[in-house]
Amino acid sequence: MAERVVIEKDGHGMGGFLSPPGDPAHTYRVVTYAGPRSNKAIGLAGLSYAADAANSWIPEHVRRHAQQLIRDADRTPSELWVRHVYGYFRNMWTHDGRPWQSVSSLISGRPVDAPEDHHAACVFVRQFFPDHQPRTDLIADPGKGYGSCPCTKCGQRVQYEARHDVLCVVTTRLTGSGITIWSYSSVCGAGGKHEN
């Protein structure tokens, strides 16, 4: 029986946790079902995986759709997102200022004479926004840029969520069928949005 591969907009996406606000990786995923009429998912993938011609088992119409979603995305280089990326790649450098295949190929600690545009965060941001200039302030001190930290207003632990481009309290709960439900709250108990 032939498998069915489709792109679904589920609001959660697949992969791309570092992708900027507006990126389709936050809301779309590629699902493989056991057969043409089956509702049993047997595989999940991100759009970038489906868009890559090297993954020849992906049907061509699905690949073209994934490529179009990626190409037509309305991404935003928000300040919160940029800080998040520089925080994630704190003190990480590339060998040559080009994108890497594996994080294990990055260098921890600045190499002698490495220009600012070899910082891993700068290289990563440029994959989406080619005109991005290195943020020397964030290279020197990315602050609380990545991970969870207390909201400076209410004290609750918050983390950046690119899908909504805000700092959120993230909670999970497990349903009776074993599915994890994620929820995000950007409303601060002290009023307005969370801050860090």
FIBA-14040 format. One line per field, with one value per atom (N, C-alpha, C): residue number from 0; residue in three letters; x, y, z. Coordinates in Angstrom, 3 decimals, always signed. Layout:
% residues N
pos: [NUM|...] .
code: [ALA|...] .
px: [X|...] .
py: [Y|...] .
pz: [Z|...] .
% end
This chain:
% residues 196
pos: [0|0|0|1|1|1|2|2|2|3|3|3|4|4|4|5|5|5|6|6|6|7|7|7|8|8|8|9|9|9|10|10|10|11|11|11|12|12|12|13|13|13|14|14|14|15|15|15|16|16|16|17|17|17|18|18|18|19|19|19|20|20|20|21|21|21|22|22|22|23|23|23|24|24|24|25|25|25|26|26|26|27|27|27|28|28|28|29|29|29|30|30|30|31|31|31|32|32|32|33|33|33|34|34|34|35|35|35|36|36|36|37|37|37|38|38|38|39|39|39|40|40|40|41|41|41|42|42|42|43|43|43|44|44|44|45|45|45|46|46|46|47|47|47|48|48|48|49|49|49|50|50|50|51|51|51|52|52|52|53|53|53|54|54|54|55|55|55|56|56|56|57|57|57|58|58|58|59|59|59|60|60|60|61|61|61|62|62|62|63|63|63|64|64|64|65|65|65|66|66|66|67|67|67|68|68|68|69|69|69|70|70|70|71|71|71|72|72|72|73|73|73|74|74|74|75|75|75|76|76|76|77|77|77|78|78|78|79|79|79|80|80|80|81|81|81|82|82|82|83|83|83|84|84|84|85|85|85|86|86|86|87|87|87|88|88|88|89|89|89|90|90|90|91|91|91|92|92|92|93|93|93|94|94|94|95|95|95|96|96|96|97|97|97|98|98|98|99|99|99|100|100|100|101|101|101|102|102|102|103|103|103|104|104|104|105|105|105|106|106|106|107|107|107|108|108|108|109|109|109|110|110|110|111|111|111|112|112|112|113|113|113|114|114|114|115|115|115|116|116|116|117|117|117|118|118|118|119|119|119|120|120|120|121|121|121|122|122|122|123|123|123|124|124|124|125|125|125|126|126|126|127|127|127|128|128|128|129|129|129|130|130|130|131|131|131|132|132|132|133|133|133|134|134|134|135|135|135|136|136|136|137|137|137|138|138|138|139|139|139|140|140|140|141|141|141|142|142|142|143|143|143|144|144|144|145|145|145|146|146|146|147|147|147|148|148|148|149|149|149|150|150|150|151|151|151|152|152|152|153|153|153|154|154|154|155|155|155|156|156|156|157|157|157|158|158|158|159|159|159|160|160|160|161|161|161|162|162|162|163|163|163|164|164|164|165|165|165|166|166|166|167|167|167|168|168|168|169|169|169|170|170|170|171|171|171|172|172|172|173|173|173|174|174|174|175|175|175|176|176|176|177|177|177|178|178|178|179|179|179|180|180|180|181|181|181|182|182|182|183|183|183|184|184|184|185|185|185|186|186|186|187|187|187|188|188|188|189|189|189|190|190|190|191|191|191|192|192|192|193|193|193|194|194|194|195|195|195] .
code: [MET|MET|MET|ALA|ALA|ALA|GLU|GLU|GLU|ARG|ARG|ARG|VAL|VAL|VAL|VAL|VAL|VAL|ILE|ILE|ILE|GLU|GLU|GLU|LYS|LYS|LYS|ASP|ASP|ASP|GLY|GLY|GLY|HIS|HIS|HIS|GLY|GLY|GLY|MET|MET|MET|GLY|GLY|GLY|GLY|GLY|GLY|PHE|PHE|PHE|LEU|LEU|LEU|SER|SER|SER|PRO|PRO|PRO|PRO|PRO|PRO|GLY|GLY|GLY|ASP|ASP|ASP|PRO|PRO|PRO|ALA|ALA|ALA|HIS|HIS|HIS|THR|THR|THR|TYR|TYR|TYR|ARG|ARG|ARG|VAL|VAL|VAL|VAL|VAL|VAL|THR|THR|THR|TYR|TYR|TYR|ALA|ALA|ALA|GLY|GLY|GLY|PRO|PRO|PRO|ARG|ARG|ARG|SER|SER|SER|ASN|ASN|ASN|LYS|LYS|LYS|ALA|ALA|ALA|ILE|ILE|ILE|GLY|GLY|GLY|LEU|LEU|LEU|ALA|ALA|ALA|GLY|GLY|GLY|LEU|LEU|LEU|SER|SER|SER|TYR|TYR|TYR|ALA|ALA|ALA|ALA|ALA|ALA|ASP|ASP|ASP|ALA|ALA|ALA|ALA|ALA|ALA|ASN|ASN|ASN|SER|SER|SER|TRP|TRP|TRP|ILE|ILE|ILE|PRO|PRO|PRO|GLU|GLU|GLU|HIS|HIS|HIS|VAL|VAL|VAL|ARG|ARG|ARG|ARG|ARG|ARG|HIS|HIS|HIS|ALA|ALA|ALA|GLN|GLN|GLN|GLN|GLN|GLN|LEU|LEU|LEU|ILE|ILE|ILE|ARG|ARG|ARG|ASP|ASP|ASP|ALA|ALA|ALA|ASP|ASP|ASP|ARG|ARG|ARG|THR|THR|THR|PRO|PRO|PRO|SER|SER|SER|GLU|GLU|GLU|LEU|LEU|LEU|TRP|TRP|TRP|VAL|VAL|VAL|ARG|ARG|ARG|HIS|HIS|HIS|VAL|VAL|VAL|TYR|TYR|TYR|GLY|GLY|GLY|TYR|TYR|TYR|PHE|PHE|PHE|ARG|ARG|ARG|ASN|ASN|ASN|MET|MET|MET|TRP|TRP|TRP|THR|THR|THR|HIS|HIS|HIS|ASP|ASP|ASP|GLY|GLY|GLY|ARG|ARG|ARG|PRO|PRO|PRO|TRP|TRP|TRP|GLN|GLN|GLN|SER|SER|SER|VAL|VAL|VAL|SER|SER|SER|SER|SER|SER|LEU|LEU|LEU|ILE|ILE|ILE|SER|SER|SER|GLY|GLY|GLY|ARG|ARG|ARG|PRO|PRO|PRO|VAL|VAL|VAL|ASP|ASP|ASP|ALA|ALA|ALA|PRO|PRO|PRO|GLU|GLU|GLU|ASP|ASP|ASP|HIS|HIS|HIS|HIS|HIS|HIS|ALA|ALA|ALA|ALA|ALA|ALA|CYS|CYS|CYS|VAL|VAL|VAL|PHE|PHE|PHE|VAL|VAL|VAL|ARG|ARG|ARG|GLN|GLN|GLN|PHE|PHE|PHE|PHE|PHE|PHE|PRO|PRO|PRO|ASP|ASP|ASP|HIS|HIS|HIS|GLN|GLN|GLN|PRO|PRO|PRO|ARG|ARG|ARG|THR|THR|THR|ASP|ASP|ASP|LEU|LEU|LEU|ILE|ILE|ILE|ALA|ALA|ALA|ASP|ASP|ASP|PRO|PRO|PRO|GLY|GLY|GLY|LYS|LYS|LYS|GLY|GLY|GLY|TYR|TYR|TYR|GLY|GLY|GLY|SER|SER|SER|CYS|CYS|CYS|PRO|PRO|PRO|CYS|CYS|CYS|THR|THR|THR|LYS|LYS|LYS|CYS|CYS|CYS|GLY|GLY|GLY|GLN|GLN|GLN|ARG|ARG|ARG|VAL|VAL|VAL|GLN|GLN|GLN|TYR|TYR|TYR|GLU|GLU|GLU|ALA|ALA|ALA|ARG|ARG|ARG|HIS|HIS|HIS|ASP|ASP|ASP|VAL|VAL|VAL|LEU|LEU|LEU|CYS|CYS|CYS|VAL|VAL|VAL|VAL|VAL|VAL|THR|THR|THR|THR|THR|THR|ARG|ARG|ARG|LEU|LEU|LEU|THR|THR|THR|GLY|GLY|GLY|SER|SER|SER|GLY|GLY|GLY|ILE|ILE|ILE|THR|THR|THR|ILE|ILE|ILE|TRP|TRP|TRP|SER|SER|SER|TYR|TYR|TYR|SER|SER|SER|SER|SER|SER|VAL|VAL|VAL|CYS|CYS|CYS|GLY|GLY|GLY|ALA|ALA|ALA|GLY|GLY|GLY|GLY|GLY|GLY|LYS|LYS|LYS|HIS|HIS|HIS|GLU|GLU|GLU|ASN|ASN|ASN] .
px: [+0.837|+0.000|+0.889|+0.562|+1.356|+1.128|+2.210|+2.098|+1.592|+1.031|+0.539|+1.369|+1.985|+2.808|+2.120|+1.851|+1.147|+1.794|+1.547|+1.942|+0.704|+0.819|-0.308|+0.047|-0.921|-0.763|-1.451|-0.635|-1.188|-1.011|-0.346|-0.140|+1.056|+1.671|+2.831|+4.096|+3.970|+5.130|+6.013|+7.168|+8.121|+9.504|+10.377|+11.724|+11.706|+12.839|+12.905|+12.711|+13.070|+12.847|+13.618|+14.679|+15.430|+15.002|+14.068|+13.616|+12.943|+13.014|+12.443|+10.917|+10.323|+8.868|+8.417|+7.311|+6.782|+7.282|+8.220|+8.737|+7.714|+7.467|+6.473|+6.837|+8.100|+8.482|+7.739|+7.230|+6.497|+5.062|+4.542|+3.125|+2.842|+3.804|+3.594|+4.495|+4.027|+4.840|+4.491|+5.383|+5.167|+4.855|+3.716|+3.261|+3.171|+3.694|+3.545|+2.530|+1.494|+0.455|+0.655|+0.178|+0.407|-0.177|-1.185|-1.799|-2.655|-3.218|-3.984|-5.176|-5.797|-6.960|-6.697|-5.490|-5.143|-4.993|-5.370|-5.130|-3.989|-3.283|-2.176|-0.884|-0.386|+0.869|+2.029|+2.902|+4.075|+5.380|+5.276|+6.486|+6.179|+7.100|+6.991|+8.306|+8.223|+9.422|+9.127|+10.180|+10.045|+10.008|+9.572|+9.489|+10.844|+11.894|+13.207|+13.688|+13.347|+13.706|+12.966|+11.663|+10.851|+11.273|+11.761|+12.149|+13.477|+14.260|+15.595|+15.488|+15.976|+15.906|+16.666|+17.602|+18.357|+17.454|+16.320|+15.371|+14.370|+14.830|+14.094|+12.799|+12.601|+11.365|+10.171|+10.434|+9.353|+8.738|+7.420|+6.799|+7.093|+7.266|+7.655|+6.657|+5.356|+4.371|+4.464|+4.827|+5.018|+6.286|+7.355|+8.607|+8.375|+7.668|+7.392|+6.569|+5.580|+4.757|+5.607|+6.469|+7.361|+8.291|+8.856|+9.748|+9.010|+7.761|+6.973|+6.668|+6.292|+6.020|+7.262|+8.407|+9.664|+10.007|+9.864|+10.204|+9.282|+7.991|+7.008|+6.813|+7.572|+7.393|+7.625|+6.868|+6.998|+7.675|+8.997|+9.762|+10.077|+10.234|+10.530|+11.780|+12.789|+13.990|+13.800|+12.860|+12.557|+13.747|+13.793|+14.877|+14.879|+13.710|+13.648|+14.246|+13.906|+14.425|+15.942|+16.449|+17.895|+18.617|+18.101|+18.710|+18.690|+17.610|+17.461|+18.531|+18.724|+19.710|+21.130|+21.455|+22.800|+23.002|+21.942|+22.050|+22.280|+21.582|+21.732|+23.160|+23.698|+25.049|+26.098|+25.841|+26.776|+28.183|+29.121|+30.537|+30.847|+29.995|+30.233|+30.601|+31.593|+32.148|+32.239|+32.159|+32.365|+33.830|+34.257|+35.630|+35.806|+34.737|+34.899|+33.755|+32.835|+31.746|+30.626|+30.610|+29.556|+28.706|+27.464|+26.615|+27.299|+26.967|+27.587|+26.560|+27.052|+26.182|+25.839|+26.738|+26.535|+27.072|+26.318|+26.752|+28.096|+28.389|+29.663|+30.860|+30.621|+31.739|+32.015|+31.222|+31.463|+32.618|+33.182|+34.301|+33.775|+34.087|+33.701|+34.823|+34.531|+35.556|+36.044|+36.259|+36.628|+38.045|+38.184|+39.519|+40.267|+41.557|+42.378|+42.079|+41.884|+41.644|+40.347|+39.410|+38.137|+37.287|+36.803|+35.945|+34.572|+33.884|+32.582|+31.584|+31.688|+30.705|+30.953|+31.941|+32.144|+31.455|+30.841|+30.091|+28.928|+28.680|+27.655|+26.269|+25.934|+24.618|+24.482|+25.514|+25.490|+25.288|+26.036|+25.922|+24.513|+23.967|+22.628|+21.575|+21.619|+20.647|+20.725|+21.919|+22.088|+21.470|+21.226|+20.542|+19.125|+18.545|+17.200|+17.238|+18.196|+18.306|+19.753|+20.072|+21.460|+22.169|+21.426|+22.045|+22.325|+22.077|+22.281|+23.740|+23.932|+25.270|+25.538|+26.758|+27.063|+26.687|+26.081|+25.713|+26.820|+27.777|+28.917|+28.485|+27.387|+26.883|+26.430|+25.780|+25.296|+26.395|+27.405|+28.561|+29.289|+29.438|+30.127|+29.314|+27.995|+27.136|+25.714|+25.353|+23.992|+22.948|+23.384|+22.443|+21.714|+20.414|+19.587|+19.040|+19.622|+19.129|+18.481|+18.897|+18.332|+17.981|+16.951|+16.522|+15.493|+15.160|+14.157|+14.836|+14.132|+14.618|+13.398|+13.564|+12.410|+11.990|+10.682|+10.151|+10.536|+11.050|+11.487|+10.316|+9.102|+7.922|+7.199|+7.005|+6.188|+6.966|+8.185|+9.010|+8.768|+7.706|+7.476|+8.580|+8.921|+9.930|+9.306|+10.000|+9.518|+10.609|+10.201|+11.153|+10.610|+11.512|+11.115|+10.403|+9.325|+8.571|+8.447|+9.202|+9.252|+7.921|+7.145|+5.857|+4.976|+5.095|+4.296|+5.152|+6.464|+7.425|+7.233|+7.104|+6.954|+7.640|+7.844|+8.281|+7.027|+7.070|+5.892|+6.213|+5.179|+5.202|+4.731|+5.542|+5.210|+4.822|+3.668|+3.211|+2.843|+2.932|+2.537|+1.622|+0.787|-0.019|-0.147|-0.284|-0.385|-1.842|-2.357|-3.731|-3.773|-4.964|-5.142|-4.587|-4.519|-3.996|-2.489|-1.849|-0.405|+0.133|-0.729|-0.299|-0.002|+1.133|+1.511|+0.881|+0.176|-0.434|+0.399|+0.881|+1.681|+0.797|+0.999|+0.290|+1.267|+0.982|+1.879|+1.077|+1.575|+0.898|+1.878|+1.548|+2.397|+1.864|+0.744|+0.133|+0.829|+1.377|+2.092|+1.118|+1.242|+0.389|+0.538|+1.669|+1.906|+1.416|+0.778|+0.246|+1.087|+0.413|+1.098|+1.735|+2.856|+3.583|+4.781|+5.236|+6.432|+7.660|+8.624|+9.891|+11.046|+12.239|+13.443|+14.629] .
py: [-1.177|+0.000|+1.251|+2.204|+3.429|+4.357|+4.962|+5.954|+7.264|+8.087|+9.407|+10.446|+11.389|+12.444|+13.779|+14.544|+15.821|+16.889|+18.148|+19.270|+19.726|+19.829|+20.250|+21.518|+22.411|+23.602|+23.284|+23.003|+22.574|+23.614|+24.729|+25.760|+25.506|+24.331|+24.003|+23.838|+23.379|+23.225|+22.069|+22.028|+20.944|+21.482|+21.418|+21.935|+23.451|+24.037|+25.480|+26.284|+25.733|+26.471|+27.783|+27.898|+29.153|+30.038|+29.567|+30.351|+31.638|+32.688|+33.981|+33.987|+34.968|+35.113|+35.197|+34.545|+34.528|+33.374|+32.589|+31.456|+30.322|+29.675|+28.605|+27.378|+27.250|+26.122|+26.155|+27.326|+27.444|+26.931|+26.799|+26.444|+25.258|+24.839|+23.728|+22.557|+21.376|+20.172|+19.235|+18.312|+17.313|+16.002|+15.396|+14.170|+13.051|+11.895|+10.692|+9.794|+9.435|+8.540|+7.144|+6.129|+4.732|+4.354|+5.047|+4.727|+5.870|+5.737|+6.818|+7.290|+6.409|+6.784|+6.697|+6.370|+6.169|+7.499|+7.487|+8.624|+8.326|+7.224|+6.833|+7.457|+8.438|+9.090|+8.168|+7.964|+7.107|+7.878|+9.169|+9.972|+11.453|+12.231|+13.687|+14.286|+15.423|+16.121|+17.611|+18.390|+19.825|+20.205|+21.430|+21.902|+21.922|+22.341|+22.425|+21.041|+20.017|+18.649|+18.268|+18.567|+18.214|+18.999|+20.229|+21.084|+20.659|+19.893|+19.488|+18.343|+18.587|+17.589|+16.310|+16.375|+15.177|+14.117|+14.545|+13.610|+13.162|+12.300|+11.940|+11.173|+10.643|+9.913|+10.852|+12.156|+13.137|+13.350|+13.217|+13.447|+14.859|+14.970|+16.247|+17.353|+17.080|+18.132|+18.625|+17.740|+18.137|+18.987|+18.591|+19.357|+20.777|+20.892|+22.219|+23.081|+22.476|+23.214|+23.694|+22.834|+23.211|+24.344|+24.240|+25.290|+26.619|+26.564|+27.786|+28.424|+27.622|+28.157|+28.834|+28.209|+28.779|+30.060|+30.029|+31.185|+32.381|+32.126|+33.200|+33.665|+33.134|+33.467|+34.953|+35.508|+36.911|+36.941|+36.765|+36.692|+38.088|+38.168|+39.445|+39.294|+40.172|+40.098|+40.915|+40.507|+41.290|+41.331|+42.364|+42.504|+41.328|+40.888|+39.740|+38.497|+38.262|+37.080|+37.164|+38.322|+38.486|+38.231|+38.777|+38.533|+37.053|+36.387|+34.951|+34.166|+34.487|+33.777|+34.029|+35.275|+35.569|+34.896|+34.808|+34.105|+32.618|+32.031|+30.602|+30.281|+31.130|+30.911|+31.697|+31.889|+32.604|+32.041|+32.917|+32.574|+31.443|+31.282|+30.252|+30.924|+30.352|+30.948|+29.913|+30.394|+29.521|+29.616|+28.655|+28.667|+29.712|+29.892|+30.698|+31.682|+31.859|+32.804|+32.280|+30.971|+30.367|+29.428|+29.136|+28.197|+26.846|+26.162|+24.893|+23.779|+22.554|+21.387|+20.832|+20.975|+20.419|+21.401|+21.587|+22.488|+22.037|+20.742|+20.243|+20.806|+21.393|+21.972|+23.425|+23.983|+25.348|+25.372|+26.550|+26.739|+27.456|+26.914|+27.560|+28.498|+29.769|+30.765|+31.406|+32.676|+33.425|+33.100|+32.650|+32.425|+33.748|+33.708|+34.905|+35.525|+36.824|+37.595|+37.246|+36.565|+36.263|+37.527|+37.881|+39.059|+38.789|+39.850|+39.711|+38.932|+39.036|+38.338|+36.828|+36.328|+34.882|+34.339|+35.224|+34.752|+33.902|+32.765|+31.825|+32.469|+33.347|+33.997|+34.884|+35.628|+36.492|+35.654|+34.556|+33.676|+33.093|+32.677|+32.092|+33.121|+34.318|+35.362|+35.688|+35.713|+36.042|+35.002|+33.797|+32.810|+33.286|+34.090|+34.631|+36.087|+36.841|+38.278|+38.587|+38.463|+38.566|+39.886|+40.958|+42.253|+42.473|+41.469|+41.606|+41.947|+42.952|+43.330|+42.712|+42.270|+41.665|+42.607|+42.050|+42.828|+42.687|+43.605|+43.525|+43.628|+44.353|+44.432|+43.065|+42.285|+40.961|+39.909|+40.120|+39.214|+39.355|+40.602|+40.849|+40.352|+40.562|+40.166|+39.948|+38.684|+38.425|+38.491|+38.768|+38.883|+37.580|+37.675|+36.501|+35.897|+36.251|+35.924|+34.590|+33.500|+32.194|+31.446|+30.618|+29.826|+30.566|+30.018|+30.664|+31.511|+32.541|+33.433|+34.091|+34.654|+35.282|+36.565|+36.761|+38.029|+39.101|+40.221|+41.283|+41.969|+41.755|+42.396|+41.497|+40.212|+39.341|+38.186|+37.902|+36.836|+35.452|+35.253|+33.940|+33.651|+32.347|+31.979|+32.073|+32.789|+32.986|+32.592|+32.323|+32.056|+32.659|+32.902|+33.491|+32.453|+32.843|+31.986|+32.709|+32.251|+32.931|+32.871|+31.812|+31.691|+32.901|+33.435|+34.593|+35.846|+35.714|+36.805|+37.542|+36.777|+37.339|+36.433|+36.973|+36.157|+35.542|+34.253|+33.527|+32.645|+32.397|+31.297|+30.094|+29.043|+27.859|+26.738|+26.150|+25.030|+23.865|+22.678|+21.481|+20.641|+19.878|+18.883|+17.675|+16.522|+15.268|+14.831|+14.534|+14.055|+12.577|+12.060|+10.647|+9.733|+10.201|+9.368|+9.537|+10.287|+10.418|+11.540|+12.444|+13.563|+14.757|+15.411|+16.594|+17.827|+18.589|+19.841|+20.978|+21.866|+23.013|+24.246|+25.116|+26.399|+27.503|+28.690|+29.833|+31.021|+31.689|+32.875|+34.040|+35.078|+36.266|+37.345|+37.072|+38.055|+38.006|+39.125|+39.217|+39.559|+38.892|+39.161|+40.577|+41.227|+42.601|+43.611|+43.111|+43.992|+43.980|+44.011|+44.035|+42.709|+42.776|+41.573|+41.343|+40.090|+39.745|+40.469|+40.719|+41.376|+40.644|+40.750|+40.212|+41.115] .
pz: [+0.000|+0.000|+0.000|-0.813|-0.935|+0.246|+0.697|+1.769|+1.192|+2.042|+1.641|+2.386|+1.648|+2.233|+1.950|+3.009|+2.860|+3.741|+3.388|+4.231|+4.971|+6.287|+7.111|+7.874|+7.948|+8.781|+10.101|+11.102|+12.391|+13.488|+13.185|+14.195|+15.094|+14.983|+15.814|+14.996|+13.769|+12.909|+13.308|+12.664|+12.902|+12.619|+13.602|+13.415|+13.400|+13.148|+12.990|+14.261|+15.430|+16.676|+16.713|+15.914|+15.853|+14.679|+13.883|+12.729|+13.180|+12.358|+12.755|+12.739|+13.398|+13.335|+11.873|+11.575|+10.216|+9.377|+9.888|+9.129|+9.150|+8.008|+7.971|+8.806|+9.214|+10.071|+11.403|+11.782|+13.049|+12.959|+11.753|+11.634|+10.717|+9.905|+8.968|+9.317|+8.960|+9.086|+7.942|+7.658|+6.623|+7.337|+6.968|+7.633|+6.608|+6.985|+6.166|+6.852|+6.102|+6.616|+6.038|+6.752|+6.388|+5.026|+4.561|+3.271|+2.779|+1.580|+0.967|+1.809|+2.549|+3.359|+4.862|+5.214|+6.622|+7.363|+8.632|+9.528|+10.493|+10.269|+11.130|+10.605|+11.345|+10.964|+11.290|+10.312|+10.523|+10.367|+10.078|+9.939|+9.954|+10.513|+10.551|+10.080|+9.392|+8.942|+8.858|+8.833|+8.670|+7.195|+6.913|+5.531|+4.832|+5.543|+4.894|+4.458|+5.227|+4.846|+3.563|+3.527|+2.359|+1.119|+1.315|+0.189|-0.436|+0.271|-0.187|-1.202|-2.414|-3.485|-3.141|-2.198|-1.815|-1.174|-0.650|-0.022|-1.083|-1.975|-3.186|-2.937|-1.742|-1.475|-1.289|-1.086|-0.952|-2.341|-2.480|-3.797|-4.313|-5.609|-6.217|-5.915|-5.931|-5.658|-4.209|-3.301|-1.898|-1.783|-2.472|-2.459|-2.989|-4.112|-4.691|-3.740|-3.089|-2.127|-0.953|-0.432|+0.671|+0.238|-0.948|-1.455|-1.605|-2.068|-2.223|-0.870|+0.116|+1.459|+2.033|+1.852|+2.357|+1.599|+0.292|-0.545|-0.270|-0.053|+0.096|+1.539|+2.461|+3.880|+4.137|+5.070|+5.469|+6.843|+6.837|+8.079|+8.614|+9.933|+10.594|+11.454|+11.270|+12.114|+13.396|+14.230|+15.431|+16.392|+17.199|+18.187|+19.155|+19.602|+20.521|+19.871|+18.604|+17.908|+17.747|+17.321|+17.136|+18.464|+19.556|+20.869|+21.232|+20.905|+21.165|+20.396|+19.125|+18.301|+18.815|+19.136|+19.657|+21.022|+21.807|+23.086|+22.896|+21.929|+21.660|+21.208|+20.329|+19.805|+20.587|+21.863|+22.741|+22.575|+22.199|+22.105|+21.110|+20.078|+19.063|+17.739|+17.061|+15.848|+14.743|+13.494|+12.344|+11.914|+11.148|+10.631|+9.538|+8.729|+7.516|+7.252|+8.196|+7.995|+7.112|+6.872|+6.047|+6.892|+6.438|+7.178|+7.346|+8.405|+8.752|+8.633|+8.520|+8.432|+9.799|+10.748|+12.083|+13.124|+14.184|+15.253|+15.821|+15.718|+16.240|+15.476|+14.301|+13.543|+13.943|+14.855|+15.312|+16.305|+16.492|+17.408|+18.646|+19.812|+21.069|+21.485|+21.494|+21.793|+20.506|+20.560|+19.359|+18.897|+17.644|+17.096|+16.947|+17.021|+16.853|+15.486|+15.475|+14.253|+13.518|+14.149|+13.478|+13.404|+12.196|+12.089|+12.720|+13.115|+13.773|+12.925|+11.591|+10.763|+10.669|+11.395|+11.524|+12.776|+13.565|+14.737|+14.235|+14.872|+14.410|+14.332|+15.268|+15.230|+13.999|+13.687|+12.505|+11.242|+11.129|+9.967|+9.890|+11.033|+11.056|+10.630|+11.197|+10.856|+9.368|+8.802|+7.383|+6.449|+6.940|+6.106|+5.770|+6.648|+6.439|+5.974|+6.487|+6.219|+5.813|+4.518|+4.043|+4.372|+4.599|+4.890|+6.373|+7.190|+8.646|+8.952|+9.775|+10.221|+11.595|+11.862|+13.161|+14.303|+15.332|+16.508|+17.546|+17.509|+18.415|+19.871|+20.136|+21.508|+22.008|+21.140|+21.534|+21.474|+20.633|+20.632|+21.972|+22.422|+23.698|+24.883|+24.850|+25.970|+25.475|+25.179|+24.715|+25.827|+27.038|+28.158|+28.401|+28.632|+28.916|+27.633|+26.502|+25.175|+24.921|+25.578|+25.257|+26.531|+26.439|+27.584|+28.407|+29.550|+30.388|+31.463|+31.858|+32.912|+33.555|+34.739|+35.387|+34.669|+34.551|+34.046|+35.060|+34.585|+35.502|+36.181|+35.685|+36.274|+37.276|+36.931|+37.794|+38.416|+37.918|+38.490|+37.914|+37.111|+36.512|+35.496|+35.341|+34.347|+32.962|+32.060|+30.705|+29.719|+28.497|+27.429|+26.145|+25.207|+23.930|+23.076|+22.450|+21.540|+20.200|+19.197|+17.900|+17.154|+17.375|+16.686|+16.980|+18.202|+18.618|+18.792|+18.691|+18.859|+20.186|+21.256|+22.599|+23.610|+24.810|+25.940|+26.547|+26.830|+27.304|+28.502|+29.300|+30.251|+29.435|+29.392|+28.602|+29.556|+29.311|+30.132|+29.221|+29.772|+29.029|+29.900|+29.229|+29.933|+29.023|+29.636|+28.911|+28.876|+27.666|+27.557|+27.934|+28.099|+28.422|+27.356|+26.119|+25.036|+24.849|+25.759|+25.723|+24.854|+24.399|+23.564|+24.457|+24.210|+24.985|+24.362|+25.173|+24.741|+25.316|+24.434|+24.837|+24.857|+25.837|+25.830|+26.191|+25.674|+25.800|+26.306|+27.334|+27.846|+27.894|+27.128|+27.123|+28.056|+28.700|+29.595|+30.949|+31.355|+32.618|+33.736|+34.870|+36.023|+36.554|+36.232|+36.670|+35.645|+34.579|+33.538|+32.278|+31.135|+29.838|+29.492|+28.790|+28.371|+29.283|+29.311|+30.091|+29.540|+30.423|+30.042|+30.707|+30.091|+30.733|+30.528] .
% end
